[in-house]
Amino acid sequence: MRTTLLLTIAAACVAGCSLPRATVMVRGGYMELDGDVSAAGPNRTVSGNASVDSLGVDDPEFIVMPEVDLDWGPWHLALDAFAHEFSGDGDADARLKIPGQPAIEQGVGTDTDFSVFYVTGEVSYDFVPTDYISVGPGIGVGWISYDIDIDEENGAGRVSLDDGFPMGYPMLRAAIDLDDFEFLGTIGGISVEFDDEDITYFEADVRASWKFTGELAGTYGLLVLGYRYIDVDYEYESHGGDVEVDVDLSGPYVGVAISF
């Protein structure tokens, strides 16, 4: 269904528009991880929440986030991806226990590695297209995966989690074009429940772009300044227990882009 919809949109663009304008951007920013990880045994007989702050993986870290945008008149396609690993040491502020793994007791020292991979594609259409302002809804599809390893510094306790899931969500795009300056914002999200999994996803991105070069054969350079927020709450069953990863990633970024 999703593939058919995307192909239909692409066909409409090709049939009704000339070649798209492409913008390739390399951006990076100091992003901060926040939230917590919880683990419970069967029937929630043992449970606890460990914050990323207590685990020592909440310091802002520089993340490179490339993006490619294609524009066919009122149609817009944005492709975005990044991968990063947060590492740190701290003290568990709760007892964590995953069936089949030795428990991490509250207050013990821990070493934590938190890896995340993220990729999305968003298609939108401007229902309000003007020379200066454009607003339109769209759809996004993506994939998020993570790998969390929490180990006791001086013991056998260990919590190891890794999972990934696809998602589809509605989104909204709005832009203001002032010749050499553009202001762009996108927002999207969804909350769904199926089988033994609950997923809540929300993302927002706002940016300002400045055309800092003149045009040469329709090609020009851009400087970009923005802020990004991503929130994921994923609850599921693992080895007969319940696991919830409720984290958000946010921070400012800067970038350089070429549009042609």
Residue pairs with C-beta under 8 A, 6 or more apart in sequence:
2 141
2 168
5 139
6 123
6 141
9 75
9 123
12 75
13 20
13 72
13 75
16 72
16 73
17 72
17 73
17 75
18 72
20 70
20 71
20 72
20 77
21 70
21 71
21 259
21 260
22 68
22 69
22 70
22 71
22 259
22 260
23 68
23 69
23 70
23 71
23 222
23 257
23 258
23 259
23 260
24 66
24 67
24 68
24 257
24 258
25 66
25 67
25 68
25 69
25 222
25 224
25 255
25 256
25 257
26 64
26 66
26 255
26 256
26 257
27 64
27 65
27 66
27 67
27 224
27 226
27 253
27 254
27 255
27 256
28 62
28 63
28 64
28 65
28 253
28 254
28 255
29 62
29 63
29 65
29 226
29 228
29 251
29 252
29 253
29 254
30 60
30 61
30 62
30 63
30 251
30 252
31 60
31 61
31 62
31 63
31 84
31 228
31 249
31 250
31 251
31 253
32 58
32 59
32 60
32 249
32 250
32 251
33 52
33 57
33 58
33 61
33 86
33 114
33 247
33 248
33 249
34 52
34 53
34 58
34 247
34 248
34 249
34 250
35 51
35 52
35 245
35 246
35 247
35 248
36 49
36 50
36 51
36 52
36 246
36 247
37 49
37 50
37 52
37 55
37 96
37 148
37 150
37 159
37 161
37 243
37 244
37 245
37 246
37 247
38 47
38 48
38 49
38 50
38 94
38 96
38 242
38 243
38 244
38 246
39 47
39 48
39 96
39 97
39 98
39 159
39 161
39 241
39 242
39 243
40 46
40 47
40 48
40 97
40 241
40 242
40 243
41 47
41 97
41 99
41 240
41 241
42 99
42 240
42 241
44 242
46 95
46 97
46 103
47 242
48 94
48 95
48 96
48 97
48 106
49 93
49 94
50 92
50 93
50 94
50 96
50 104
50 150
51 58
51 93
52 58
52 86
52 114
52 247
53 90
54 90
54 91
54 92
54 93
55 88
55 90
55 92
55 110
55 112
55 114
55 150
56 88
56 89
56 90
56 110
56 112
57 86
57 87
57 88
57 90
57 112
57 114
58 88
59 86
59 88
60 251
61 84
61 86
63 82
63 84
64 82
65 80
65 81
65 82
65 228
65 253
66 80
66 81
66 82
67 78
67 79
67 80
68 78
68 79
68 80
69 76
69 77
69 78
69 79
70 76
70 77
70 78
71 77
73 129
74 125
74 126
74 127
74 129
74 134
74 136
75 123
75 124
75 125
75 126
76 122
76 123
76 124
76 125
76 126
76 136
76 138
76 173
77 121
77 122
77 123
78 120
78 121
78 122
78 186
79 120
79 121
80 118
80 119
80 120
80 121
80 122
81 117
81 118
81 119
81 120
82 117
82 118
83 115
83 116
83 117
83 118
84 115
84 116
85 113
85 114
85 115
85 116
86 112
86 113
86 114
86 115
86 116
87 111
87 112
87 113
87 114
88 111
88 112
89 109
89 110
89 111
89 112
89 153
90 109
90 110
90 112
91 107
91 108
91 109
91 110
92 104
92 105
92 106
92 107
92 108
92 110
92 150
93 106
93 107
94 106
95 103
95 104
95 105
95 106
96 103
96 104
96 150
96 157
96 159
97 103
97 104
97 159
97 241
98 159
98 160
98 161
98 238
98 239
98 241
98 243
99 238
99 239
99 240
99 241
100 239
101 158
101 159
101 160
102 155
102 156
102 157
102 158
103 157
104 110
104 150
104 152
104 157
104 158
104 159
105 152
105 155
105 157
108 152
108 153
108 154
108 155
108 157
109 152
109 153
109 154
110 150
110 151
110 152
110 153
111 150
111 151
111 153
112 148
112 149
112 150
112 151
113 147
113 148
113 149
114 146
114 147
114 148
115 146
115 147
115 148
116 144
116 145
116 146
116 249
117 143
117 144
117 145
117 146
117 164
118 142
118 143
118 144
118 230
119 142
119 143
120 140
120 141
120 142
120 143
120 203
121 140
121 141
121 142
122 138
122 139
122 140
122 171
122 173
122 186
122 188
123 138
123 139
123 140
124 136
124 137
124 138
124 139
124 171
124 172
124 173
124 186
125 136
125 137
125 138
126 134
126 135
126 136
126 173
127 135
127 136
127 137
128 134
128 135
128 136
129 136
131 177
132 176
132 177
132 178
133 174
133 175
133 176
133 177
134 173
134 174
134 175
134 177
135 172
135 173
135 174
135 175
136 172
136 173
136 174
137 170
137 171
137 172
137 173
138 170
138 171
138 172
138 173
138 188
139 168
139 169
139 170
139 171
140 167
140 168
140 169
140 170
140 171
140 188
141 166
141 167
141 168
141 169
142 166
142 167
142 168
142 169
143 164
143 165
143 166
143 167
144 164
144 165
144 167
144 201
144 232
145 162
145 163
145 164
145 165
146 161
146 162
146 163
146 164
146 245
147 161
147 162
148 159
148 160
148 161
148 162
148 245
149 158
149 159
149 160
150 158
150 159
150 160
151 157
151 158
152 158
161 238
161 243
161 245
163 234
163 236
163 238
165 197
165 199
165 234
167 190
167 199
167 201
168 190
169 188
169 189
169 190
169 201
170 188
170 189
170 190
171 186
171 187
171 188
171 189
172 186
172 187
172 188
173 184
173 185
173 186
174 184
174 185
174 186
175 182
175 183
175 184
175 185
176 182
176 183
176 184
179 211
180 210
180 211
181 208
181 209
181 210
181 211
182 208
182 209
183 206
183 207
183 208
183 209
184 205
184 206
184 207
184 208
184 209
185 204
185 205
185 206
185 207
186 203
186 204
186 205
187 203
187 204
187 205
188 202
188 203
188 204
189 200
189 201
189 202
189 203
189 231
190 199
190 200
190 201
191 198
191 199
191 200
191 201
192 198
192 199
193 199
196 236
196 237
197 234
197 235
197 236
197 237
198 233
198 234
198 235
198 236
199 232
199 233
199 234
199 235
200 231
200 232
200 233
200 234
201 231
201 232
201 233
202 229
202 230
202 231
203 228
203 229
203 230
203 231
204 228
204 229
205 226
205 227
205 228
205 229
206 226
206 227
207 224
207 225
207 226
207 227
208 224
208 225
208 226
209 222
209 223
209 224
209 257
210 222
210 223
210 224
211 220
211 221
211 222
212 221
212 222
212 223
213 220
213 221
214 220
218 260
219 258
219 259
219 260
220 258
220 259
221 256
221 257
221 258
221 259
222 256
222 257
222 258
222 259
223 254
223 255
223 256
224 253
224 254
224 255
224 256
224 257
225 252
225 253
225 254
225 255
226 252
226 253
226 254
226 255
227 250
227 251
227 252
227 253
228 249
228 250
228 251
228 252
228 253
229 248
229 249
229 250
230 248
230 249
230 250
231 247
231 248
232 245
232 246
232 247
232 248
233 244
233 245
233 246
234 244
234 245
234 246
235 242
235 243
235 244
235 245
236 242
236 243
236 244
237 243
